[in-house]
Amino acid sequence: MYNLKWKTPFLLTLLALSAIISLTFFSKNPKTSSNTVHHIHVHKNIQLAQSHCQDTLYPQLCVSTLSVIPDLAQKSISQIISSTINVTVAEVKASAKNCTEIREDLPELEPYEKRALEDCVQLLDNTIIELKTTLSDLSKKKSRTQNYNDLQTLLSAAMTNQATCLDGLARSKKNLRRYVQQSLHTIARHVSNCLAMLNKMKTSSSSSSSSTKSQDIFPEYGAVKNGFPKWIKRRDRALLQAPLNETKIDLVVAKDGSGNFSTINEALSVAPNSSNTRFVIYIKEGAYYEYIEVVRKKSMIMFLGDGLGKTLIKGNRSVVDGWTTFRSATVAVVGTGFLAKGITFENYAGPSKHQAVAVRSGSDLSAFYQCSFVAYQDTLYVHSLRQFYRDCDVYGTVDFIFGNAAVVLQNCNLYARKPNEKQKNIFTAQGREDPNQNTGISILGGKIASAADLIPVESSFKNYLGRPWKEYSRTVIMLAHIGSLIDPAGFLEWNGTFALSTLYYGEYMNRGPGSNTSARVNWPGYRVINNSTEASQFTVGKFIEGKEWLPDTGFPFYLNLTAS
């Protein structure tokens, strides 16, 4: 049966620790040497735990977790983080079980509520996988230079999953959040503490990288080679750039029956699982009315279309029609290394249906090239992990590029559409929740403009570059052409003063009638980047392969501050 009064492991750990200390102080034989040694051991463990936890956001939880680790003084930072993750994994499993039992046992749940709980179970399962992968990476005997950012990326994604679950339950009429939020907050805080302690691992091995600071932006992309980030393999770079007739195709999807299958889902179902080599599914010209999910076991998949407006994948799920934002996506990709080229992804639910996602990506090291994303509110859900978009078009209205991935959109065209009356258009809503997450939205080059339906009525609607969805929201716009549609303030509050001091929003050398920054917001977290020294934090050219930190900018196609 689901636990309506969730007892958090944090409280249980504190009780256990209190019992240990009480036994030490109130033993019938307080002067015996064994009790004295025990007291000294517990006291020393607490002191060591406090030292390890001093830079965390949740030190009380951190100390209670670390204090009960045996032989804490002999543990390395990686072992301490591993111990915390082991505790967290157990809590995640219990929370997933709790969500399943709520769904099965609570009577008269609405379809939306059942879907939201299904989302939570999937997200918690993803969290377990990401945390176990973190444990595996921590145990590998490779340099911290090589895997620090992978660890940071995995932990950042694990934290994002808890927030997504709670966001989905927010619309529940039965207030289902009250049954799970305490445990999910504890999980997220454990992960936050791990991220903070991970910085110590970086610091201990960064003597050769003193110029890299803990607040560096977007440290996830790595060096660039031939115009693509190095994590995109040479063969995949060739696939993205090659003409169709030069691409090795594994399966063909065609509506007219001329391929191996007539639907994308049929082709995807026979693609290999857990592949380490690229598997290309060519989707011929046509409109495919399907809901696609590239699940975790379907790694290294590529969708290859005939071009924008020729190969289309279309759906119309929306929150108004009973779907969660997470589940409303026409196409959702989770399997690592997903690639797409020459495809239009669309959610045609319309502006009155509110959240209705065209693509949701939680695929690590994924790339979209020459694709378009068409919807209204919440068009492109860059949910988590590392992603990039090159030469793509994105159309939408409210918060239409949103999420908490480490994402770069380079040379992309971002178009605001005509919204409903009294609505405002907001291009981005970034969801970073913790200062140690390596996530953010980077827009480099391209243009920010009105779509054809907005142009005649542009003056009737307010349009903004972004607003802070979560407390540490982070977005930068550099070297882009910004059209006249953008309000002089540039950005919009989410709710009063929420996040205005903790966000990081920046603009650098943009051009166009909407790029004038003289009347921009005066929030503490907003800045106009005025010098190349600060701007260079957002480039990749100054970083080389093998540095302690991977390059911190996330602009994978330009080596420096100018396009090439």
Residue pairs with C-beta under 8 A, 6 or more apart in sequence:
1 101
1 105
2 98
2 101
2 102
2 105
2 106
2 179
3 98
3 179
4 179
6 98
6 179
6 180
6 182
6 183
8 182
8 183
8 186
9 87
9 90
9 91
9 186
10 61
10 64
10 65
10 186
13 64
13 65
13 68
14 64
16 68
17 64
17 67
17 68
20 42
20 68
21 42
23 38
24 35
24 38
24 39
24 42
25 39
27 35
29 35
42 67
44 73
45 66
45 67
45 68
45 69
45 72
45 73
46 63
46 67
48 66
48 72
48 73
49 62
49 63
49 65
49 66
49 67
49 69
49 72
50 59
50 63
52 62
52 66
52 77
52 80
52 197
52 200
53 59
53 62
53 63
53 66
53 193
53 197
55 196
55 197
55 199
55 200
56 62
56 192
56 193
56 196
56 197
57 189
57 192
57 193
57 196
57 434
57 435
58 189
58 192
58 193
61 186
61 189
61 190
61 193
62 84
62 193
65 83
65 84
65 87
65 190
65 193
66 72
66 80
66 83
66 84
69 75
69 80
69 83
72 80
75 83
77 197
77 198
77 200
77 201
77 204
78 138
78 139
78 201
80 197
81 138
81 194
81 197
81 198
81 201
82 135
82 138
82 139
84 190
84 193
84 194
84 197
85 131
85 134
85 135
85 138
85 190
85 194
86 135
87 190
88 131
88 187
88 190
88 191
88 194
89 128
89 131
89 132
91 183
91 186
91 187
91 190
92 124
92 127
92 128
92 131
92 187
93 124
93 128
94 183
95 120
95 124
95 180
95 183
95 184
95 187
96 120
96 121
96 124
96 125
96 128
98 179
98 180
98 183
99 117
99 120
99 121
99 124
99 165
99 180
100 117
100 121
102 117
102 176
102 179
102 180
103 109
103 114
103 117
103 118
103 121
106 174
106 176
109 117
109 174
110 173
110 322
111 322
112 171
112 172
112 322
112 323
112 324
113 169
113 172
113 173
113 174
113 176
115 168
115 322
115 323
115 324
115 327
116 165
116 168
116 169
116 171
116 172
116 176
116 324
117 169
117 176
118 327
119 164
119 165
119 168
119 324
119 326
119 327
120 165
120 168
120 169
120 180
123 161
123 162
123 164
123 165
123 326
124 161
124 165
126 157
126 158
126 161
126 296
126 334
126 362
127 158
127 161
127 162
127 187
129 296
130 154
130 155
130 157
130 158
130 161
131 154
131 155
131 158
131 191
133 154
134 151
134 154
134 155
134 158
134 194
137 147
137 150
137 151
137 154
138 151
140 147
143 205
144 201
144 202
144 204
144 205
144 548
145 205
145 546
145 547
145 548
145 549
148 198
148 201
148 202
148 205
148 548
148 549
148 550
149 219
149 220
149 438
149 549
149 550
151 198
151 201
152 195
152 198
152 219
152 220
152 436
152 437
152 438
153 220
153 364
153 385
153 386
153 406
153 438
155 191
155 194
155 195
155 198
155 437
156 195
156 384
156 404
156 406
156 434
156 437
156 438
156 439
157 362
157 364
157 384
157 385
158 191
159 188
159 191
159 192
159 195
159 433
159 434
159 437
160 383
160 384
160 404
160 431
160 433
160 437
160 439
161 384
162 184
162 185
162 187
162 188
162 191
163 188
163 404
163 431
163 433
163 470
164 326
164 383
165 180
165 184
166 177
166 180
166 181
166 184
167 325
167 326
168 324
168 325
168 326
169 176
169 177
169 180
169 181
170 177
171 319
171 324
188 433
192 434
192 436
195 434
195 436
195 437
196 436
198 436
199 214
199 436
202 214
202 548
202 549
205 548
206 212
206 548
206 549
208 548
209 547
209 548
209 549
212 219
212 547
212 548
212 549
212 552
214 436
215 435
216 537
216 549
216 552
217 440
217 474
217 476
217 504
217 537
217 538
217 552
217 553
217 554
218 406
218 408
218 438
218 440
218 442
218 538
218 552
218 553
218 554
218 555
219 438
219 549
219 550
219 551
219 552
219 554
220 386
220 406
220 438
220 550
220 554
221 229
221 231
221 386
221 388
221 406
221 408
221 540
221 550
221 551
221 553
221 554
221 555
221 556
222 229
222 230
222 231
222 540
222 545
222 550
222 551
223 229
223 230
223 540
223 543
223 544
223 545
223 551
224 230
224 540
224 541
224 556
224 557
224 558
224 559
226 237
227 237
227 557
228 237
228 240
228 556
228 557
229 388
229 540
229 556
230 545
231 365
231 386
232 240
232 365
232 367
235 278
236 278
236 302
236 337
236 339
236 367
239 247
239 278
239 280
239 302
239 304
239 339
239 341
240 339
240 341
240 367
240 369
244 282
244 304
244 306
247 280
247 282
247 304
248 280
249 280
249 281
249 282
249 304
250 271
250 279
250 280
250 281
251 259
251 260
251 261
251 267
251 270
251 271
251 279
251 280
251 281
251 282
252 258
252 259
252 260
252 261
252 267
252 281
252 282
252 284
253 259
253 260
253 261
253 262
253 263
253 264
253 266
253 267
253 281
253 282
253 283
253 284
253 288
254 261
254 262
254 284
254 286
255 262
255 284
255 286
255 287
255 288
256 284
256 286
258 284
259 282
259 284
260 267
261 267
263 288
263 290
264 281
264 283
264 288
264 290
264 292
264 303
264 313
265 290
265 292
267 281
268 281
268 292
268 294
268 298
268 301
271 279
271 281
271 298
271 301
272 279
273 297
273 298
273 299
274 297
274 299
275 299
275 300
276 299
276 300
277 300
278 300
278 302
278 337
278 339
279 300
279 301
279 302
280 302
280 304
281 301
281 302
281 303
281 304
282 304
282 305
283 303
283 304
283 305
283 306
283 311
283 313
283 343
284 306
284 311
285 305
285 306
285 307
285 310
285 311
286 311
286 312
287 312
287 314
288 311
288 312
288 313
288 314
289 314
289 315
290 313
290 315
290 330
291 315
291 317
291 329
291 330
291 331
292 313
292 330
292 331
292 332
293 331
293 332
293 333
293 334
294 301
294 331
294 332
294 333
294 334
294 335
294 338
294 363
295 334
295 335
296 334
296 335
296 336
297 335
298 335
299 335
299 336
299 337
300 335
300 336
300 337
301 333
301 335
301 337
301 338
301 339
302 338
302 339
302 340
302 341
303 338
303 339
303 340
303 341
303 343
304 340
304 341
304 342
304 343
305 311
305 340
305 341
305 342
305 343
305 344
305 371
306 342
307 342
307 370
308 342
308 343
308 344
308 370
308 371
308 372
308 393
309 344
309 372
310 342
310 344
311 342
311 343
311 344
312 343
312 344
312 345
312 346
313 330
313 331
313 343
313 344
313 345
313 346
314 330
314 346
314 347
314 348
315 329
315 330
315 331
315 346
315 347
315 348
316 347
316 348
316 349
316 350
316 353
316 356
317 323
317 327
317 328
317 329
317 330
317 347
317 349
317 356
317 357
318 328
318 347
318 349
318 353
318 354
318 355
318 356
319 325
319 328
319 353
319 354
319 355
319 356
320 349
320 352
320 353
320 354
321 349
321 353
325 355
325 357
325 378
325 381
326 360
326 381
326 383
328 347
328 349
328 355
328 356
328 357
328 378
329 347
329 357
329 358
329 359
329 360
329 381
330 345
330 346
330 347
330 357
330 358
330 359
331 345
331 358
331 359
331 360
332 359
332 360
332 361
332 362
333 359
333 360
333 361
333 362
333 363
333 366
334 362
334 363
335 363
336 363
336 364
336 365
336 366
337 363
337 364
337 365
337 366
338 361
338 363
338 366
338 367
339 366
339 367
339 368
339 369
340 367
340 368
340 369
340 371
341 368
341 369
341 370
341 371
342 369
342 370
342 371
343 371
343 372
344 371
344 372
344 373
344 374
345 358
345 359
345 371
345 372
345 373
345 374
346 358
346 373
346 374
346 375
347 356
347 357
347 358
347 374
347 375
347 376
347 379
348 374
348 375
349 356
349 375
349 376
350 356
350 376
351 376
351 377
351 397
351 417
351 418
351 419
351 420
351 423
352 420
353 376
353 377
354 377
354 398
355 377
355 378
356 375
356 376
356 377
356 378
357 375
357 378
357 379
357 380
357 381
358 373
358 374
358 375
358 379
358 380
359 368
359 373
359 379
359 380
359 381
360 381
360 383
360 403
361 381
361 382
361 383
361 387
361 405
362 383
362 384
362 385
362 405
363 385
363 387
364 385
364 386
365 385
365 386
366 385
366 386
366 387
366 388
367 387
367 388
367 389
367 390
368 387
368 388
368 389
368 390
368 392
369 389
369 390
369 391
369 392
370 390
370 391
370 392
371 389
371 392
371 393
372 392
372 393
372 394
372 395
373 379
373 380
373 392
373 393
373 394
373 395
373 396
374 395
375 395
375 396
375 400
376 396
376 397
376 398
376 400
376 417
376 419
377 396
377 397
377 398
377 399
377 400
378 396
378 398
378 399
378 400
378 402
379 394
379 395
379 396
379 400
379 401
380 394
380 396
380 400
380 401
380 402
380 403
381 402
381 403
382 401
382 402
382 403
382 404
382 405
382 407
382 441
383 403
383 404
383 405
384 403
384 404
384 405
384 439
385 405
385 406
386 405
386 406
386 407
387 405
387 406
387 407
387 408
388 407
388 408
388 409
388 410
388 554
388 556
389 407
389 408
389 409
389 410
389 412
390 410
390 411
390 412
390 557
391 411
391 412
392 409
392 412
392 413
393 412
393 413
393 414
393 415
394 400
394 401
394 409
394 412
394 413
394 414
394 415
395 415
395 417
395 451
396 415
396 416
396 417
396 425
396 427
397 416
397 417
397 418
397 419
397 420
397 423
397 425
398 419
398 423
398 424
398 425
398 426
399 426
399 428
399 429
399 467
399 469
400 416
400 425
400 426
400 427
400 428
401 409
401 414
401 427
401 428
401 429
401 441
402 428
402 429
402 430
402 431
402 469
403 430
403 431
404 430
404 431
404 432
404 433
404 437
404 439
404 470
405 439
406 438
406 439
406 440
406 554
407 440
407 441
407 442
407 554
408 442
408 443
408 444
408 554
408 555
408 556
409 441
409 442
409 443
409 444
409 446
410 444
410 445
410 446
410 555
410 556
410 557
410 558
411 444
411 445
411 446
411 557
411 563
412 443
412 445
412 446
413 446
413 447
413 449
414 427
414 443
414 446
414 447
414 448
414 449
415 449
415 450
415 451
415 454
416 425
416 427
416 449
416 450
416 451
416 454
416 463
416 485
417 425
417 451
417 453
417 454
418 451
418 453
418 454
418 457
418 461
419 425
419 461
423 461
424 461
424 462
424 463
424 464
424 492
425 454
425 461
425 462
425 463
425 464
425 485
426 463
426 464
426 465
426 466
426 467
426 492
427 448
427 463
427 464
427 465
427 466
428 441
428 443
428 465
428 466
428 467
428 475
429 466
429 467
429 468
429 469
429 473
429 494
430 439
430 440
430 441
430 466
430 468
430 469
430 470
430 473
430 474
430 475
431 439
431 469
431 470
431 473
432 439
432 440
432 470
432 471
432 472
432 473
432 474
433 470
433 471
433 472
434 472
435 472
435 502
437 472
439 474
440 474
440 475
440 476
440 504
440 554
441 466
441 474
441 475
441 476
442 475
442 476
442 478
442 538
442 553
442 554
442 555
443 475
443 476
443 477
443 478
443 480
444 478
444 479
444 480
444 538
444 555
444 557
444 558
445 478
445 479
445 480
445 558
445 563
446 480
446 481
447 480
447 481
447 482
447 483
447 512
448 465
448 477
448 480
448 481
448 482
448 483
448 485
448 486
448 512
448 514
449 481
449 483
449 485
450 458
450 463
450 483
450 485
454 461
454 485
458 484
458 485
462 487
462 492
463 485
463 486
463 487
464 486
464 487
464 489
464 490
464 491
464 492
465 475
465 477
465 482
465 486
465 490
465 491
466 473
466 475
466 491
466 492
466 505
467 473
467 491
467 492
467 493
467 494
468 493
468 494
468 498
468 499
468 500
468 503
468 505
468 525
469 494
470 499
471 498
471 499
471 502
471 503
472 499
472 502
472 503
472 504
473 499
473 503
473 504
473 505
474 503
474 504
474 505
475 504
475 505
475 506
476 504
476 505
476 506
476 507
476 508
476 529
476 538
477 506
477 507
477 508
477 510
478 506
478 507
478 508
478 509
478 510
478 529
478 535
478 538
478 555
478 561
479 508
479 509
479 510
479 511
479 561
479 562
479 563
480 510
480 511
480 512
480 515
481 510
481 511
481 512
481 515
482 510
482 511
482 512
482 513
482 514
482 515
483 512
483 513
483 514
484 512
484 513
484 514
485 514
486 514
486 515
488 516
488 518
488 519
488 520
489 519
489 520
489 521
490 507
490 517
490 520
490 521
490 526
491 505
491 520
491 521
491 523
491 526
493 500
499 525
500 523
500 524
500 525
501 523
501 524
501 525
502 525
503 523
503 525
503 526
504 525
505 523
505 525
505 526
505 527
506 526
506 527
506 528
506 529
506 538
507 515
507 517
507 520
507 528
507 529
508 528
508 529
508 535
508 538
508 561
509 529
509 535
509 561
517 528
520 526
520 528
529 535
529 538
532 561
535 561
536 542
536 561
537 552
537 553
538 552
538 553
538 554
538 555
539 551
539 553
539 555
539 558
539 559
539 560
539 561
540 551
540 553
540 554
540 555
540 556
540 558
540 559
541 558
541 559
541 560
542 551
543 549
543 550
543 551
543 552
543 553
557 563
558 564
